[in-house]
Amino acid sequence: MENLELRNRFDEMLRYNEGNKKTTVAVAMSGGVDSSVTAYLLKKQGYNIIGITMKTTENEVDEDAKKVCDDLGIEHYILDLSKDFKKRVIDYFVSEYSAGRTPNPCVVCNKYIKMGKLVEFAMEKGADYMATGHYSNIENGLLKIGEDFSKDQVYFLSQANKENVKKLMFPLGKLSKPEVRELGKYLGVRVYAKKDSQEICFVEDGKLEEFLFEATNGRIAKKGNFVNKDGKVLGQHTGLGFYTVGQRKGLGISGTSPYYVINFDKEKNEIILGDNEDLFKDHLIANSINLFKYNDLKEVNGMKFFAKTRSRDKFHLCEVEVLSDDEIKVNFIDEKVRAITPGQIVALYDDEHRIIVSGFIKN
């Protein structure tokens, strides 16, 4: 390795600690570079590790997960969660699109499957902790964005049970993706150059519409009208589930200025179109609230946080107004936020980039 500074940093991370032998860590092994480097790193640090791979669909699991575990000489388990995954993730995914909302399957998978069932299984196998390849950190029991700000993965973990967060380890939280690949090459990890997995693991890239059509036996393709804010018909859509808030391309509507999807009317099976300015809102409503630092939602009433409505969003200063035991209004203070999308997550961070509250955007 030519970069001496990076090599010294890696060597410090890889330092063996005799005391770690007393701790058993289960590593969630996908067969990709992130989980594989995580396993190698923990093994070098002296932890007693085992590998666990989730089977989430009828497809076979990635053989590289088993090969990496064999390279390390550690036990490897395959946990079949395909039934739970279909019920919790795939059925939810299809239902949300059918209702004109945009789902976030990774958030739901992390909540119920990866940080739920998988953690339970790891503890049953005698693990003290479960480690994953997320680019995240944990600080005082709170999920914190990793050093690589371009990969805010705690956003996708923001609905996880806070008790399960106490059982997690994120060894890659201080690294960037290119550094992880370099570390993998340095350690001789067989998959260090392997391409990243597709965005939605159960949908082939570029075939979302085909997947939804088949999953609903064509019911999702219920044609209706595109209308403007005054109700004037502008054209015809092919089904609510094939569009999302903020979408401009693929509408097939011409005009003097671009049209954007700004809302849905499920009862009338209509999609409301407007201009770019219509996408900017000064507040949102969220429910299914998950608290990390507090035990009672009333404690955050009137508090200020930094909100994100998508993982790659910037931070927006906001104030929380508690509406009920499981519903909040997030008021944006300095600026309006573009393309707030029902079905997605709003995550609220403190000034240390730690998640305090999250919820599903209702409207």
N, C-alpha and C positions, 0 to 999 in steps of 0.2 A: 504494500500500500504506500503510495507516494506521499499522501497527505499525513505528515508526521503528527500534526496536532490532532487530527481525527483518529489516528491510530492510538495515540496516547489516551484519548478520551474513551475509545472502545476498550482498551486494556484495563482502564479503571472500572468501567462498567462490568467487565468480565471477571473481576477479582473474586477469587474463591473465598467463601466464608464458612468455616467449620460449623458455626452455629445454625446455619440454614438446613443442615441435615435433619434437624428435628421437625422441620416443617414440610408437609406434603402439599404440593400444588397441582391441581388438575388444569391442564392447558386445553382450551377449546381449539381443536385442530381441524382446520378446513382443507388443508393441503396447499394453501397459498403461502406467499412469502412472509406475511405479517405473523401469522400464528406459528409458522415453522421457526422463524428467528426468535420469537418469544420463548419457545421450548428450548432452543439451544442456549439462549441467554440465561435462563433460569437454571438449566443443568450445569452450566459453567460456574454459576454463583453458588452451587452446592446444594440446591433444593432437591428434595425427593419429589420427582414429578411423574405424572401419568398423563396420557393423552386420551381425550374423548372427542369423537367426531359425531355430530348430529346427522341423522338421516331424516331429511325433511320432505322429500318427495319419493315417488316410486323409482326415480333414477338411482343408479348406484352411486355410492359416495366416492369422492376423489381418492384414487389409489395412492396419491402422493402423501396423504396424511399418514397412512400405514407405513409407507416407505421411510418417511422422516422419523417416525417413532422407532422403527427397526434400526435406523442409523444411530439413534441415540441409545438404543438398548432399553427402552422403557415400555411398559404395558400400554396397550392401545385398546380402547373400548369403542364400540359403535352403538349409539343410543338411537333407536328408531322412534322418532317423534313425528312421523308423517301424518298420523291421524290428528294429533293435536295441532300440527302446523296447518293442515287443511282447514280445520274448524276455526282456529284463532286468527290465522293470517290470510289464507287464500279466500275463504268465504267472506271474511270481512272486506278484503280488497275488492272483490266483485260487487258486494253489497253497496259499498261506498260509491263506487263509480256509477252504479245503477241509479243511485239517489242524487246524482249530480254533484257529489263531493269528490275531492281529490285525496285519496288515502295515503298514508305513510306506512307501508308494510314493515319497514325496518324498525320503526318505533314499537309497533305492536309485537313483532317477533322478539325484540329485545326484552320487552316487558314480560311476556308470557312464556316464551320458549327459551331463548338463550340465557337471560338473567332470571328465569323462573325454573322451568323443568330441568335445564342443564345444570344449574347451580345445585338443585336438590339432588340430582344424580351424583354430582361430584362429591357432595357431603356424605352421601350413602357409601361411596367408595373410600371413605376415610380421609378425604382432602380437608385441609385447613382453609384453603383459599382456592378460588378458580381464577386463572389468568387468561386474558384474551389479547388479541393483537390490535386492540383499539388504540388510536393516538390520543389518549386521554390521561388525566391524572385524577387522583383522589386526595383531597386536602381536608382534614378535620371531618371526615365522613361525607364530604360534598364532592360531587363530580365537577371537575375543573378542566377547562380547555387545555389541551396539550401544548407543547412548545411550538408545534407547527400549526399556526393559526389558519392556514389554508385548508386544514382538515379538522373542522370542528365536529368531532364525532360524539361528544357528550350530548349534543342536541338530540341525537338518535337514541340516547340512553336516558333521556329526561323523564320517561314514565316508569323507569325501573323502581322496584320496591326498595326503599331506603335501607331496610334491614339486609337485603341481599347485597347492596352496594358495599356493606362492611366486609363482605366475604370475597370481594374482587381485588385483583391486581392488574395493573396496566404497565408492564415493563417497558413499553415503547413510547411512553408519554413524553419523554425528553428528546425524542428523535423525530426527524422528518422522513418522508418516504424514501428519498434518494439515500439518506444515511442508513436506513434499514436495509436497503439493497446492498449497500457497501459493506455493512456489518455481516450480512448473510454471505457475501462473497468471501469476506475475511475468515469466516468460520467454516466455510466449505459446505454451506447449506445447499442441497441439491436443487432447490426451487428458487434460488435468490433472484433469478432473472425472469421468473414466470409472470405472465401478464395478470393484471387484476381481474377479478370476476366481474360479470355483468351487473348492471345496476339493480335489476329486479331478478333475483335468482331463479324464480319459477316462471318467468316470461322471457321467451327468446327475444333478443334485441331487435327492435323495429317491428315487432309483431303484437303489440299491445291490443290493437283493435281486433285482430283475429282471435286472440286469447279470450277477450271479453265476449265476443260474439259466440264463441263455442261454449264458454262457461255458462252463458245465460240462454243457450239454445236459441239465440237470435233475438231474445226479448229486449236486449239493450238497444237494438237498432230500431227504435221506435221514432219515426220521423216526426218532426214538429217545425215550428216557425222560429226563425231569427226575428226579433223585433227590436225597435229602438226604445228609448226611455219613455216615449209617448205611446208605445204600443203599436206603432206602425210596422207592418210586416215588411221585412227586408229580403227574405229568402227562406230557404228550408235547410234545417240541420238533419243529420243522419242518426241522432240519438244523443241524449244528454251526457251519457258516459264517455263519449268520445272527445269531450272538450273540457277545458279547465279555465279558471279565472286568469285573465291576463293574456290569453291566447290571441294571436293576430293572424298567424299563417293558417292556411287550410280552411278558411271560412267560406271562400267562394263568393264574397260580397264585395262589389265595387262601389266606390264613392269618391267624393272630392278629398277626403282624408281617411286614414286607416281606421277600420273598426276593430275593437277589442271586445272579448267576452268580459262582461262586468258582473253578471249575475245569472241565476237560474230560477225559473218558476216551474217547480216539479208538477204542481197541480195542473197547470195549463200546458205542460211539456214544451215550454218556451225557453229560449236562451236570449237574454237581453244583451244587446251590443251598445257600446258607447265609444267615446274617444279616450285617449290616454289619461286625461285629467280625471276622468270618472273613476279611475283605478286607485286614486289616492284617498285614503281614509284616515280620520283622526282618532279612531278607536276600534276595538274589536271586542266580541264576547267569546269567552271560552268556558268549557266545562270539563268534566272528568279530570279534576284538578289533582295534581300530585305534588305534595310538599316534601321537601328535604330537611330544611333547617328547623321548621316549625311543626307543631302538632295540631294547631287549630288555625283554620283559614282566616279567622277574624284577626289574627295577629299581623297579617300582611296588609290589612286595609289601610289605605292612605300611604303605603310605603312606595318609594321610588326604586325602580330597577332599570336594567338595560334589556330590551326585548329583541328577540329574533323570531321571525315568522317563517324562516327557512334556514337551513344549515349554513348556506353561503351568504346569508344576509349580513348587513352591517348592524351594529348595535343602535337601538333607538331608545332614547331616554323616555321613560313612561311612569305613570302612577297607577296603582292598583285600586280598584273599587270593588269590594266584595258585594255580590248581589244575593247570594244564597249560600247554603252549606257546600255547594259544588258548582258554583258559577261565579266568574269574575268578569269585570269590565276593565280592559287595559286601555288607558287614555294616553296617547302619545303627546309629549310635551313640546318638543322643539320643531317637529316636522311631521307631516303626514306620511303614511307608509303605503307603498305601491303593491297592488295585486295581493292583498290579504286573501287567503284561499281557505274556505271552509273544508274541514277534514284534515288540514295540516296541523302542525304543532306550533304553539307559541311557547317559547322557553324564556324565562326571566332570570337574568344573571345579576350577581352583585358586582361591585367594582373590582373584584379580584378574579372575575371571569368564572365564578362558580355558580352552578345552577341552584336556584332557591325554590322556584315554582315552575310548573309546566301544566299545560292543558291543551285540549283539542279545540281548534277554532270552530265556533258554532256559526257565527255570522259577523 
